Structure formats: structure tokens, C-alpha cells
Amino acid sequence: MGPSPPGLEILSQLHVPCQSMSLLLLLLLGNLPSQDAATAIPIMTEDQNFPHLGESLQPPPRACPPRCSCPRDDTVSCDGLDLGLFPSNITKSAQHLSLQNNQLVEIPYNELSRLRYLRTLNLHNNQLSSEGLPDEAFESLPDLQYIYLANNQNNRIAKVPRGALGRHVQLRELYLQHNRLSDAGLDATTFSKLKSLEYLDLSNNRLGEVPEGLPPSLVILHLGRNQICHVPAGRLSGARGLQYLLLQHNPLGPGGLDLAAFQGLRGLHTLHLYASGLEQVPAGLPRRLHALMLPHNRISELGPRAFVATPSLVDLNLAHNQLTSAHLHHLAFCRLGHLQTLDLAGNRLTLLPQGLPGSLQVLRLPRNQLNTLDPEPMTNLSMLQELHLGHNRLRVGSIMPGTWQEVPSLKVR
């Protein structure tokens, strides 16, 4: 071995403790000239990834408004907190924001506009009015897909500002029920640019007519409990993709539906028109209609061609009208070869209807004036499973022999 460096000879004579000696040795050797890069002693550096004393390996907590919950990084829920002011520290990355069941009277544009990634905005059941909803409220939220502005009679929104929804081509569902919307609060452009809109609820407002400019993407339209008294020809034709139309509890009356009111709605599946003051089955119904709901009207007769235009009907509800056996033609239902459910409850029938289709599975006749059951109307009903006859005038002796012979799987109720 070669001679030891001078520093090592001194340390060996001083009896320095091991820990201190290691430190001194490192300092001394650091001053020695390097002889070979391969034999150089590496200097330890700080590991930036190693946690220091007092630090945690857990991720930092999510930024969330006081009293609210943030179950995910993109979701903020402040429901039912009686908030009077819009929260000011909502994360900019929020995609789903729920503020329902509060006391908000206005939505500040500067707070809402910075949430540019929002996809769902729920403002149900607040104290909002048109004045508290700025014209440009949703202008900077191009990704919105779901807007909930309905209210259990707390919201008082009377208009949708012109162009307020014009940029929301991704909007899929819009809830505006239980407000004070009138015809003057909407125009032909309110919904026309919503190319992805599938669900629109305008029920329980003050509309006197069906809105103009409905988009072709619309699938479900709720207009029940308004003040609509007339549906003119062509008003619905733009919504050619419509499948479910709810017009119940509107004062349509005998002449409220134009002959071509449903023209162009070739894919319409379900039509609700109960409690609308109708006196006859509407003409011009779409041929592919599957479900027709007409209860609580004033329909008193059915002729032989009442349903000739709707051979695809599966579910027909005529409950609580003014039908009598004398004015129910024996061919009224014969063309309905796909009919499975027929509801005639709460009318004035004294006899089981004639000419019922063989496809029928459920027949409801409670609360009529039936006083006899004859086997003849039952002969074709081999698929009938349910027959509801409660609250009529039937007696044991008024059910003729052989009445149940053709319906072995029947359950009388």
C-alpha cells in the first residue's frame, strides 16, 4: 500500500469518534485533487421525491365551498343549504354543479362565466326570476348538456332572453317547468339552434301556444298544464324526431287541434291529451302511434272509423269520458290488431263492447253501468288475461253461461 494522505495520519492520532471522523473525512477528501473520474467519490444530493418531516404522501384536499360536498374533482353539490348567495370559490374545473333547494335570487354572471367546463347546472327550487338571470348567463358555458331551472312554484322565470341558449349546441336536456313562462317570453329562436336537445319540459307555465322553432333532435316534449287552446298545422312539424308529446290539462276544447296538427311526426310513439276538453278522438293522428291517452275528456261516441288512422296502437286509454253502449260502434276497435291494453273505466257502458281485437290482453271496465255479460263479445279474446269489472251493476244471474269459455287464462278483477 502507498503512504496514507496526511489528513488520515492526523485523524488516526486524535481518536476522533466514528461519526465525526466520517464527516471530517468527507470534507478532507473533497479537497483532494481528482486522479480518476472513475474513482471519484459521489456527493449525496437531496431526493426531491422523498417526503420531508411533517409532509404527507396523501394528495392535497379538494377545494370545495363551505358546507358543500365535492365527491369528485369535477362535481360540486350545495343542495338544500338555504344559500342566499352564489358560492364564490367553486373550482374552475367543475363539470357538474348542483344548487337546488336554496334561496338564490340571482346568478352573478362573473361567477358563472368562469365555470366554462360545466356540463350540468342544477338550479331547481330557488327564488330566481327573469331579473336574477342575466341575458348572457349561459353565454360562456359552451359545454352545457343539462340545465335544470324548474321549481316547485318558487322560481318566477317569465322569459328566456333572446339568444341566451344560441351557442349551446351540446345541450341535451332543458327543464323549465313550474315557472311563469308566457308566449312573450319565448321566440322562434329560443330553441331552434339547440341541435342536440332531446328533452324539453315546459309544463306548468303560462304558455298559450306551442313554441315555435322546436329542433328536429327533440324526442320528449312536455307542455302539460299550460293555457294552450290551439295547436295549428305545422307548428310541431319541425320537431320531426319527436316520440313523446304531452299536452294534458290544456284547454284545447273541441276545435283546438288542427286537422294537420301532428303532420310530420312520423315517429310519434306516445300522445297524452287527457283532461283537454276533447269531444271526439282527434283526426290526423300519426299512423305509427303506439300509445294514445285520452282520459277525462268529453268523448261521447266512437264511430266505425275512429281509429282507422292508427292501426299500430298498443295502449288506448279512454277512461272517464261519456261513452255509452248505444254510441259505441261495433267496428270502432276492429282495426286495432296490435292493441294490448284498453281502458274504458268510468264511462256509461251497459254492455261489454263488441268487436274487440283478439290481441287484447288487458280490458278495464270498472265504474260503468254494466248489468249483463254475454259470451258473444268474448269469443275472440283468447289472449285476454285481465278483465277489471269492479263497481258495476253485475249480479250472479246476469253473467250468461259460456261467458268464460273462450278465455281460460283470464283473471277477473
RONULO-959335 format. One record per residue (C-alpha): chain; z, x, y; residue in one letter. Coordinates in steps of 0.001 Angstrom, whole numbers. Example, Ala and Ser with C-alpha at 12.3 -4.5 7.8 and 13.67 -1.06 7.14 Angstrom:
2
A | 7800 | 12300 | -4500 | A .
A | 7140 | 13670 | -1060 | S .
# end
This chain:
413
A | 0 | 0 | 0 | M .
A | -641 | 1106 | 3536 | G .
A | 2091 | 1530 | 6133 | P .
A | 3708 | -1670 | 7495 | S .
A | 2954 | -2695 | 11028 | P .
A | 5596 | -1515 | 13493 | P .
A | 6812 | -5020 | 14107 | G .
A | 7630 | -5590 | 10432 | L .
A | 9712 | -2417 | 10207 | E .
A | 11827 | -3561 | 13164 | I .
A | 12348 | -7065 | 11683 | L .
A | 13441 | -5632 | 8335 | S .
A | 16227 | -3737 | 10020 | Q .
A | 17516 | -6630 | 12163 | L .
A | 18456 | -9001 | 9288 | H .
A | 16784 | -11924 | 11085 | V .
A | 17181 | -15361 | 9305 | P .
A | 14155 | -16517 | 7320 | C .
A | 13177 | -19455 | 9574 | Q .
A | 13427 | -17358 | 12748 | S .
A | 11634 | -14498 | 11060 | M .
A | 8686 | -16733 | 10215 | S .
A | 8378 | -17796 | 13835 | L .
A | 8595 | -14236 | 15166 | L .
A | 6157 | -13027 | 12550 | L .
A | 3623 | -15630 | 13628 | L .
A | 3998 | -14613 | 17250 | L .
A | 3643 | -10889 | 16459 | L .
A | 684 | -11305 | 14196 | L .
A | -1021 | -13450 | 16756 | G .
A | -1267 | -10371 | 18962 | N .
A | -2771 | -8162 | 16274 | L .
A | -6449 | -7334 | 16581 | P .
A | -8597 | -9230 | 14114 | S .
A | -10001 | -6993 | 11391 | Q .
A | -11969 | -9518 | 9439 | D .
A | -12799 | -13134 | 10227 | A .
A | -12340 | -13953 | 6564 | A .
A | -8718 | -12669 | 6550 | T .
A | -7679 | -14230 | 9905 | A .
A | -4568 | -16416 | 9671 | I .
A | -5364 | -20047 | 10671 | P .
A | -3403 | -21568 | 13535 | I .
A | -1981 | -25055 | 12739 | M .
A | -3163 | -27767 | 15138 | T .
A | -1864 | -31327 | 15718 | E .
A | -3297 | -34074 | 13457 | D .
A | -4290 | -36899 | 15811 | Q .
A | -4255 | -39396 | 12947 | N .
A | -706 | -38675 | 11870 | F .
A | 1874 | -41071 | 13317 | P .
A | 4493 | -39602 | 15588 | H .
A | 8151 | -40553 | 15715 | L .
A | 8556 | -44153 | 16914 | G .
A | 4917 | -45104 | 16229 | E .
A | 3846 | -47814 | 13707 | S .
A | 978 | -47936 | 11297 | L .
A | 651 | -51717 | 11980 | Q .
A | -2163 | -52890 | 14317 | P .
A | -1109 | -53949 | 17812 | P .
A | -209 | -57663 | 18173 | P .
A | -2926 | -60079 | 19266 | R .
A | -2965 | -61101 | 22902 | A .
A | -2018 | -64777 | 22905 | C .
A | -947 | -67158 | 25698 | P .
A | 2771 | -68032 | 25715 | P .
A | 3759 | -70829 | 23275 | R .
A | 240 | -70931 | 21866 | C .
A | -784 | -69778 | 18401 | S .
A | -3593 | -67398 | 17564 | C .
A | -4069 | -67459 | 13781 | P .
A | -7200 | -65313 | 14051 | R .
A | -8613 | -62884 | 16580 | D .
A | -11206 | -65455 | 17666 | D .
A | -9005 | -68588 | 17639 | T .
A | -6549 | -69863 | 20263 | V .
A | -4625 | -73115 | 19764 | S .
A | -2495 | -74549 | 22578 | C .
A | -2262 | -78117 | 21268 | D .
A | 465 | -80542 | 22297 | G .
A | 2330 | -78268 | 24715 | L .
A | 2221 | -80599 | 27763 | D .
A | 369 | -77909 | 29680 | L .
A | -477 | -78842 | 33250 | G .
A | -2468 | -75683 | 33953 | L .
A | -5247 | -73982 | 32062 | F .
A | -3857 | -70825 | 30352 | P .
A | -4865 | -67707 | 32279 | S .
A | -4596 | -64997 | 29629 | N .
A | -6874 | -66227 | 26867 | I .
A | -8664 | -63355 | 25171 | T .
A | -12268 | -62938 | 26271 | K .
A | -13360 | -62667 | 22638 | S .
A | -12145 | -66192 | 21774 | A .
A | -14694 | -68327 | 19935 | Q .
A | -12527 | -71391 | 19216 | H .
A | -10207 | -72822 | 21873 | L .
A | -8156 | -75988 | 21421 | S .
A | -6200 | -77530 | 24309 | L .
A | -5900 | -81100 | 23074 | Q .
A | -2888 | -83335 | 23723 | N .
A | -1873 | -81745 | 27016 | N .
A | -1678 | -82805 | 30667 | Q .
A | -4608 | -80845 | 32092 | L .
A | -6174 | -82470 | 35146 | V .
A | -8796 | -79814 | 35851 | E .
A | -10643 | -76965 | 34188 | I .
A | -10981 | -73974 | 36551 | P .
A | -14473 | -72536 | 36404 | Y .
A | -13340 | -68942 | 36878 | N .
A | -11111 | -69114 | 33798 | E .
A | -13567 | -70914 | 31561 | L .
A | -16589 | -68858 | 32611 | S .
A | -15162 | -65594 | 31306 | R .
A | -14891 | -67025 | 27778 | L .
A | -18586 | -66503 | 27214 | R .
A | -18311 | -66303 | 23397 | Y .
A | -16797 | -69761 | 22958 | L .
A | -18303 | -71871 | 20197 | R .
A | -15698 | -74662 | 20040 | T .
A | -13916 | -76200 | 23032 | L .
A | -11427 | -78996 | 22344 | N .
A | -10085 | -80855 | 25401 | L .
A | -9206 | -84144 | 23691 | H .
A | -6441 | -86265 | 25166 | N .
A | -5756 | -84728 | 28554 | N .
A | -5819 | -86147 | 32085 | Q .
A | -9293 | -84945 | 33012 | L .
A | -11516 | -86750 | 35471 | S .
A | -15004 | -86019 | 36739 | S .
A | -13456 | -84280 | 39745 | E .
A | -11477 | -81980 | 37457 | G .
A | -14558 | -80943 | 35529 | L .
A | -16775 | -78699 | 37699 | P .
A | -20528 | -79322 | 37682 | D .
A | -21062 | -75818 | 36353 | E .
A | -18089 | -75969 | 33941 | A .
A | -20049 | -75022 | 30823 | F .
A | -22852 | -73106 | 32529 | E .
A | -21750 | -69647 | 31365 | S .
A | -20944 | -70676 | 27780 | L .
A | -24339 | -70494 | 26061 | P .
A | -22914 | -70296 | 22516 | D .
A | -21031 | -73604 | 22607 | L .
A | -21629 | -75671 | 19481 | Q .
A | -18790 | -78225 | 19631 | Y .
A | -17393 | -79907 | 22758 | I .
A | -14538 | -82413 | 22463 | Y .
A | -13850 | -84367 | 25648 | L .
A | -12698 | -87614 | 24095 | A .
A | -9364 | -89141 | 24919 | N .
A | -7171 | -91957 | 23841 | N .
A | -7725 | -93582 | 27231 | Q .
A | -6225 | -90662 | 29118 | N .
A | -9410 | -88937 | 30166 | N .
A | -11254 | -90532 | 33053 | R .
A | -14613 | -88788 | 32981 | I .
A | -17152 | -91037 | 34681 | A .
A | -20200 | -88763 | 34714 | K .
A | -21840 | -85742 | 33149 | V .
A | -23214 | -83681 | 36067 | P .
A | -26958 | -83190 | 36127 | R .
A | -27879 | -80023 | 34263 | G .
A | -24314 | -79402 | 33066 | A .
A | -25479 | -79177 | 29446 | L .
A | -29009 | -77956 | 30055 | G .
A | -28513 | -74448 | 28694 | R .
A | -26610 | -75363 | 25557 | H .
A | -29414 | -75216 | 23050 | V .
A | -26918 | -74425 | 20262 | Q .
A | -24661 | -77416 | 20888 | L .
A | -24340 | -79430 | 17673 | R .
A | -21575 | -81977 | 18311 | E .
A | -20511 | -83666 | 21552 | L .
A | -17535 | -86049 | 21747 | Y .
A | -17231 | -88137 | 24918 | L .
A | -15665 | -91332 | 23579 | Q .
A | -12800 | -93158 | 25329 | H .
A | -13837 | -92214 | 28852 | N .
A | -15309 | -94101 | 31805 | R .
A | -18928 | -93100 | 31487 | L .
A | -21392 | -95528 | 33069 | S .
A | -25182 | -95584 | 33300 | D .
A | -24956 | -93964 | 36724 | A .
A | -23035 | -91051 | 35197 | G .
A | -25928 | -90084 | 32911 | L .
A | -29629 | -89470 | 33488 | D .
A | -32737 | -88795 | 31437 | A .
A | -31997 | -85044 | 31333 | T .
A | -28331 | -85188 | 30315 | T .
A | -29050 | -84766 | 26600 | F .
A | -32785 | -84061 | 26496 | S .
A | -32501 | -80251 | 26299 | K .
A | -29871 | -80191 | 23552 | L .
A | -32315 | -79137 | 20850 | K .
A | -29616 | -78659 | 18180 | S .
A | -27489 | -81739 | 18912 | L .
A | -26750 | -83685 | 15726 | E .
A | -23676 | -85768 | 16579 | Y .
A | -23112 | -87676 | 19828 | L .
A | -20162 | -90020 | 20342 | D .
A | -20280 | -92183 | 23467 | L .
A | -18231 | -95076 | 22121 | S .
A | -15562 | -96862 | 24145 | N .
A | -17144 | -96225 | 27535 | N .
A | -18815 | -98466 | 30126 | R .
A | -22471 | -97975 | 29309 | L .
A | -24763 | -100920 | 29952 | G .
A | -27769 | -99414 | 28174 | E .
A | -28705 | -96842 | 25576 | V .
A | -29016 | -93440 | 27310 | P .
A | -32492 | -92057 | 27901 | E .
A | -33733 | -88685 | 26726 | G .
A | -31985 | -88545 | 23356 | L .
A | -33111 | -85420 | 21452 | P .
A | -35064 | -85601 | 18174 | P .
A | -32414 | -83494 | 16410 | S .
A | -29805 | -86266 | 16697 | L .
A | -28508 | -87528 | 13334 | V .
A | -25478 | -89673 | 14266 | I .
A | -25169 | -91750 | 17457 | L .
A | -22007 | -93720 | 18283 | H .
A | -22440 | -96330 | 21008 | L .
A | -19886 | -98878 | 19845 | G .
A | -17575 | -100760 | 22230 | R .
A | -19640 | -100365 | 25375 | N .
A | -21278 | -103027 | 27533 | Q .
A | -24827 | -102706 | 26178 | I .
A | -26620 | -106041 | 26357 | C .
A | -30206 | -104930 | 25755 | H .
A | -31994 | -102271 | 23704 | V .
A | -35589 | -102090 | 24993 | P .
A | -38584 | -100961 | 22978 | A .
A | -38966 | -97195 | 22812 | G .
A | -35531 | -96296 | 24147 | R .
A | -34475 | -94842 | 20789 | L .
A | -37867 | -93539 | 19679 | S .
A | -37210 | -90009 | 20979 | G .
A | -34340 | -89645 | 18507 | A .
A | -36734 | -89747 | 15598 | R .
A | -34339 | -87844 | 13309 | G .
A | -31603 | -90477 | 13702 | L .
A | -29935 | -91536 | 10438 | Q .
A | -26762 | -93357 | 11554 | Y .
A | -26707 | -95722 | 14542 | L .
A | -23507 | -97523 | 15513 | L .
A | -23918 | -100309 | 18076 | L .
A | -20975 | -102519 | 17100 | Q .
A | -18951 | -104516 | 19642 | H .
A | -21632 | -104679 | 22309 | N .
A | -22642 | -107986 | 23961 | P .
A | -26224 | -107936 | 22673 | L .
A | -26430 | -111674 | 22085 | G .
A | -29477 | -113491 | 20641 | P .
A | -32124 | -111600 | 22637 | G .
A | -30503 | -108213 | 23100 | G .
A | -32647 | -106352 | 20567 | L .
A | -36301 | -105965 | 21424 | D .
A | -38732 | -106516 | 18559 | L .
A | -39561 | -102785 | 18686 | A .
A | -36030 | -101592 | 19488 | A .
A | -35916 | -99415 | 16358 | F .
A | -39527 | -98295 | 16401 | Q .
A | -39964 | -94676 | 15340 | G .
A | -36642 | -94447 | 13490 | L .
A | -38244 | -93999 | 10096 | R .
A | -35296 | -92105 | 8644 | G .
A | -32580 | -94521 | 9767 | L .
A | -30120 | -94913 | 6906 | H .
A | -27248 | -96985 | 8350 | T .
A | -27165 | -99537 | 11188 | L .
A | -23897 | -101050 | 12450 | H .
A | -24286 | -104221 | 14526 | L .
A | -21100 | -106133 | 13809 | Y .
A | -19492 | -108295 | 16487 | A .
A | -22572 | -108179 | 18711 | S .
A | -23225 | -111897 | 19219 | G .
A | -26307 | -111980 | 16990 | L .
A | -27564 | -115348 | 15755 | E .
A | -30110 | -114063 | 13243 | Q .
A | -30959 | -110944 | 11281 | V .
A | -32791 | -108614 | 13698 | P .
A | -36541 | -108290 | 13268 | A .
A | -38365 | -104967 | 13163 | G .
A | -35734 | -103087 | 11170 | L .
A | -36785 | -99698 | 9690 | P .
A | -38225 | -100045 | 6207 | R .
A | -36083 | -97292 | 4664 | R .
A | -32790 | -98690 | 5905 | L .
A | -30076 | -98398 | 3228 | H .
A | -27024 | -99998 | 4870 | A .
A | -27025 | -102937 | 7287 | L .
A | -23680 | -104026 | 8737 | M .
A | -23785 | -107471 | 10400 | L .
A | -20269 | -108943 | 10048 | P .
A | -18537 | -111019 | 12733 | H .
A | -21706 | -112386 | 14309 | N .
A | -23020 | -115947 | 14613 | R .
A | -25752 | -115902 | 11964 | I .
A | -26044 | -119408 | 10519 | S .
A | -29134 | -119251 | 8316 | E .
A | -31248 | -116905 | 6206 | L .
A | -34913 | -117722 | 5663 | G .
A | -37217 | -116504 | 2871 | P .
A | -38397 | -113520 | 4944 | R .
A | -35035 | -112487 | 6400 | A .
A | -35110 | -109076 | 4666 | F .
A | -38779 | -108655 | 3880 | V .
A | -38974 | -105579 | 6124 | A .
A | -36013 | -103805 | 4471 | T .
A | -36679 | -103590 | 708 | P .
A | -34603 | -100400 | 375 | S .
A | -31272 | -101977 | 1327 | L .
A | -28388 | -100894 | -911 | V .
A | -25439 | -102251 | 1118 | D .
A | -25625 | -105523 | 3085 | L .
A | -22653 | -106943 | 4969 | N .
A | -22897 | -110500 | 6341 | L .
A | -19190 | -111293 | 6251 | A .
A | -17608 | -113640 | 8770 | H .
A | -20737 | -115316 | 10044 | N .
A | -21604 | -119020 | 9963 | Q .
A | -23737 | -119192 | 6829 | L .
A | -23874 | -122405 | 4823 | T .
A | -25384 | -123058 | 1407 | S .
A | -27790 | -125575 | 2903 | A .
A | -29324 | -122937 | 5172 | H .
A | -29365 | -120052 | 2728 | L .
A | -32878 | -119918 | 1251 | H .
A | -33099 | -119176 | -2462 | H .
A | -35638 | -116379 | -1729 | L .
A | -33598 | -114711 | 1014 | A .
A | -32377 | -111837 | -1204 | F .
A | -35068 | -111726 | -3865 | C .
A | -36976 | -108783 | -2336 | R .
A | -33910 | -106553 | -2253 | L .
A | -34488 | -104820 | -5575 | G .
A | -32111 | -101937 | -4773 | H .
A | -29196 | -103965 | -3400 | L .
A | -25865 | -102994 | -4965 | Q .
A | -23254 | -104478 | -2610 | T .
A | -23434 | -107851 | -854 | L .
A | -20574 | -109089 | 1323 | D .
A | -20624 | -112789 | 2225 | L .
A | -16890 | -113227 | 2781 | A .
A | -15596 | -115586 | 5440 | G .
A | -18637 | -117868 | 5694 | N .
A | -19033 | -121578 | 4871 | R .
A | -20720 | -121395 | 1489 | L .
A | -20003 | -124144 | -1051 | T .
A | -22244 | -122785 | -3824 | L .
A | -22980 | -119381 | -5294 | L .
A | -26208 | -118107 | -3641 | P .
A | -29451 | -118426 | -5616 | Q .
A | -31967 | -115641 | -6176 | G .
A | -29550 | -112736 | -6107 | L .
A | -31199 | -109439 | -7208 | P .
A | -30477 | -108044 | -10662 | G .
A | -29445 | -104692 | -9171 | S .
A | -26307 | -106243 | -7629 | L .
A | -23019 | -104617 | -8670 | Q .
A | -20519 | -105977 | -6138 | V .
A | -20506 | -109511 | -4712 | L .
A | -17820 | -110554 | -2226 | R .
A | -17359 | -114272 | -1585 | L .
A | -13686 | -114751 | -616 | P .
A | -12677 | -117162 | 2135 | R .
A | -15629 | -119513 | 1732 | N .
A | -15643 | -123135 | 592 | Q .
A | -16843 | -122656 | -2983 | L .
A | -15914 | -125661 | -5117 | N .
A | -18004 | -125002 | -8222 | T .
A | -19525 | -122129 | -10210 | L .
A | -22755 | -122795 | -12084 | D .
A | -24197 | -120427 | -14721 | P .
A | -27738 | -120523 | -13318 | E .
A | -27178 | -118127 | -10348 | P .
A | -25501 | -115649 | -12734 | M .
A | -28281 | -115335 | -15303 | T .
A | -29967 | -112376 | -13628 | N .
A | -26801 | -110472 | -12712 | L .
A | -26423 | -108281 | -15799 | S .
A | -25253 | -105297 | -13703 | M .
A | -22597 | -107206 | -11746 | L .
A | -19204 | -105512 | -12045 | Q .
A | -17128 | -107083 | -9272 | E .
A | -17001 | -110678 | -8110 | L .
A | -14473 | -111498 | -5383 | H .
A | -13661 | -115220 | -5189 | L .
A | -10229 | -115412 | -3588 | G .
A | -9288 | -118166 | -1107 | H .
A | -11918 | -120710 | -2102 | N .
A | -11627 | -124283 | -3457 | R .
A | -12250 | -123478 | -7098 | L .
A | -10357 | -125163 | -9901 | R .
A | -10373 | -124505 | -13629 | V .
A | -12573 | -127514 | -14254 | G .
A | -15085 | -126562 | -11587 | S .
A | -16256 | -123434 | -13464 | I .
A | -19082 | -124597 | -15720 | M .
A | -19361 | -123447 | -19372 | P .
A | -21513 | -120342 | -19860 | G .
A | -20915 | -119061 | -16323 | T .
A | -19651 | -115654 | -17516 | W .
A | -22019 | -115257 | -20477 | Q .
A | -24553 | -113064 | -18694 | E .
A | -22008 | -110743 | -17044 | V .
A | -19976 | -109101 | -19841 | P .
A | -18667 | -106208 | -17678 | S .
A | -17577 | -108462 | -14822 | L .
A | -14142 | -108119 | -13254 | K .
A | -13245 | -111293 | -11403 | V .
A | -11089 | -110718 | -8325 | R .
# end
